[in-house]
């Protein structure tokens, strides 16, 4: 049984459906396909928004293929700057936790606090929740979920 798309993937799929209407459903179905969900869930909101603008500009009549959508996603610019806190949390979790493949594939939930910066509140990521494995065919069925905090990175 296919899993339900994440809220984020469903939101992006609705935006694509607004642009392409029935053509999107005819080509891919009424809900976001799993391979699209994977791409959407691993991409941050800012780059997704920019990709949607590019796709709408470059693909006027027909929905893009998954490859065209991926090509529209701007590449991360790391340059001299440090990786983001979400990148560092993910790398730490993968490096230090014994995750099964299902835990690696599922969307992770990042959480945080809002920090006052002069006149506004800015969201600051302080950790991530990795869901437990509920896949019965997995050799690690029932493997517990994890909660990784930004303070764990300093250890």
VMD Tcl script that draws the C-alpha trace (Angstrom):
set ca {
  {0.00 0.00 0.00}
  {1.54 3.34 -1.01}
  {2.18 5.75 1.81}
  {0.38 9.05 2.03}
  {2.33 12.08 0.75}
  {3.67 14.44 3.39}
  {1.80 17.71 3.99}
  {4.62 19.53 2.23}
  {4.48 17.29 -0.86}
  {0.67 17.60 -0.95}
  {0.98 21.40 -0.81}
  {3.45 21.51 -3.70}
  {1.27 19.08 -5.68}
  {-1.76 21.36 -5.17}
  {0.26 24.30 -6.50}
  {1.27 22.29 -9.56}
  {-2.37 21.24 -10.03}
  {-3.40 24.92 -9.98}
  {-0.96 25.56 -12.82}
  {-1.61 22.48 -14.96}
  {-5.11 21.31 -13.97}
  {-6.26 17.97 -15.38}
  {-3.03 17.49 -17.34}
  {-1.12 16.91 -14.11}
  {-3.61 14.28 -12.91}
  {-3.63 12.58 -16.34}
  {0.14 12.40 -16.43}
  {0.90 11.49 -12.80}
  {-2.33 10.88 -10.87}
  {-4.32 12.96 -8.43}
  {-1.82 12.66 -5.56}
  {1.88 13.28 -5.47}
  {3.80 10.13 -6.59}
  {6.37 8.66 -4.14}
  {9.39 9.63 -6.25}
  {8.17 13.24 -6.40}
  {7.51 13.16 -2.63}
  {11.10 12.12 -2.00}
  {12.48 15.04 -4.04}
  {10.08 17.55 -2.46}
  {10.67 16.35 1.11}
  {14.44 16.66 0.86}
  {14.32 20.19 -0.57}
  {13.96 23.30 1.59}
  {10.98 25.65 1.09}
  {12.96 28.51 -0.44}
  {14.44 26.33 -3.17}
  {11.03 24.69 -3.80}
  {9.41 28.08 -4.28}
  {12.10 29.12 -6.73}
  {11.73 25.80 -8.58}
  {7.97 26.34 -8.93}
  {8.58 29.78 -10.48}
  {11.12 28.30 -12.90}
  {8.84 25.40 -13.83}
  {5.90 27.71 -14.46}
  {8.07 29.93 -16.67}
  {9.72 27.10 -18.63}
  {6.82 24.65 -18.92}
  {3.78 26.67 -19.92}
  {1.45 24.02 -21.34}
  {2.48 20.68 -19.93}
  {3.61 19.60 -16.45}
  {7.33 19.00 -16.09}
  {8.79 15.54 -15.80}
  {10.41 14.68 -12.48}
  {13.83 15.26 -14.07}
  {12.78 18.70 -15.31}
  {11.42 19.55 -11.84}
  {14.67 18.45 -10.19}
  {16.68 20.49 -12.71}
  {14.59 23.56 -11.78}
  {15.58 23.28 -8.10}
  {18.49 25.66 -7.45}
  {21.63 23.98 -6.20}
  {22.69 24.69 -2.65}
  {25.36 27.30 -2.38}
  {27.75 26.29 0.35}
  {30.74 28.44 -0.57}
  {32.71 29.55 2.45}
  {29.71 29.43 4.78}
  {29.08 26.55 7.17}
  {26.43 23.99 6.40}
  {23.00 24.83 7.81}
  {21.94 23.48 11.20}
  {19.50 21.09 9.48}
  {22.33 19.71 7.31}
  {24.58 19.28 10.34}
  {21.79 17.58 12.36}
  {21.07 15.17 9.49}
  {24.75 14.34 9.00}
  {25.19 13.77 12.75}
  {22.13 11.49 12.92}
  {23.22 9.41 9.95}
  {26.78 9.15 11.25}
  {26.01 8.29 14.89}
  {22.64 6.48 14.92}
  {22.00 2.98 13.66}
  {19.09 3.92 11.38}
  {17.36 1.46 9.10}
  {16.75 2.42 5.47}
  {13.09 3.23 6.20}
  {14.05 5.73 8.87}
  {16.47 7.34 6.42}
  {13.77 7.67 3.73}
  {10.90 8.95 5.85}
  {10.51 12.71 6.28}
  {12.09 13.98 9.46}
  {10.47 16.67 11.60}
  {12.69 19.59 12.51}
  {11.67 21.70 15.48}
  {12.88 24.83 17.15}
  {12.13 28.12 18.80}
  {11.60 31.66 17.66}
  {14.37 34.06 18.60}
  {13.81 37.79 18.72}
  {16.02 39.70 16.30}
  {15.29 43.37 16.79}
  {11.77 43.88 15.47}
  {10.88 40.32 14.41}
  {10.95 36.72 15.53}
  {13.18 34.38 13.56}
  {12.68 30.60 13.62}
  {15.75 28.73 14.85}
  {16.07 24.96 14.44}
  {17.06 23.26 17.69}
  {16.56 19.59 16.83}
  {15.07 16.86 14.69}
  {12.74 13.92 15.32}
  {13.40 10.75 13.32}
  {10.36 8.43 13.26}
  {10.46 4.82 14.40}
  {10.51 2.02 11.82}
  {7.04 0.54 11.32}
  {7.86 -1.44 8.20}
  {7.06 -5.09 8.97}
  {9.46 -6.40 6.33}
  {12.39 -4.58 7.90}
  {14.96 -6.61 9.79}
  {14.83 -3.88 12.41}
  {11.02 -3.74 12.69}
  {10.00 -1.66 15.68}
  {13.31 0.21 15.79}
  {12.64 3.24 17.99}
  {12.56 6.79 16.78}
  {15.18 9.31 17.78}
  {15.33 12.91 18.87}
  {18.57 14.69 18.06}
  {19.25 18.13 19.54}
  {21.57 20.82 18.24}
  {23.38 20.60 21.59}
  {24.34 17.00 20.62}
  {26.50 18.44 17.83}
  {28.81 20.03 20.36}
  {29.58 16.73 22.07}
}
mol new
graphics top color blue
foreach p $ca { graphics top sphere $p radius 0.5 }
foreach p [lrange $ca 0 end-1] q [lrange $ca 1 end] { graphics top cylinder $p $q radius 0.2 }
display resetview
